[in-house]
Amino acid sequence: MKNFNHGGSNAVYGLGFIGAAIYFIGKAATFWLAVLGFLKALVWPAYLIYYALNFLAK
């Protein structure tokens, strides 16, 4: 049985999650927008790729 260690990518995702949560929750005006900001922080790589591709397409 092979054991693969992918600890580096987990650290990047974790730090990105914290940064995205601070950003999105900091912009929230109400409690429910803060909850939505937390959910957005969970999928921050999708936002990153989407906006990067939109920027590159212009």
Buried (B, 14 or more C-beta within 10 A) or exposed (E): EEEEEEEEEEEEEEEBBEEBBEEBBEEBEEEEBBEBBBEBBEEBEEEEEEEEEEEEEE
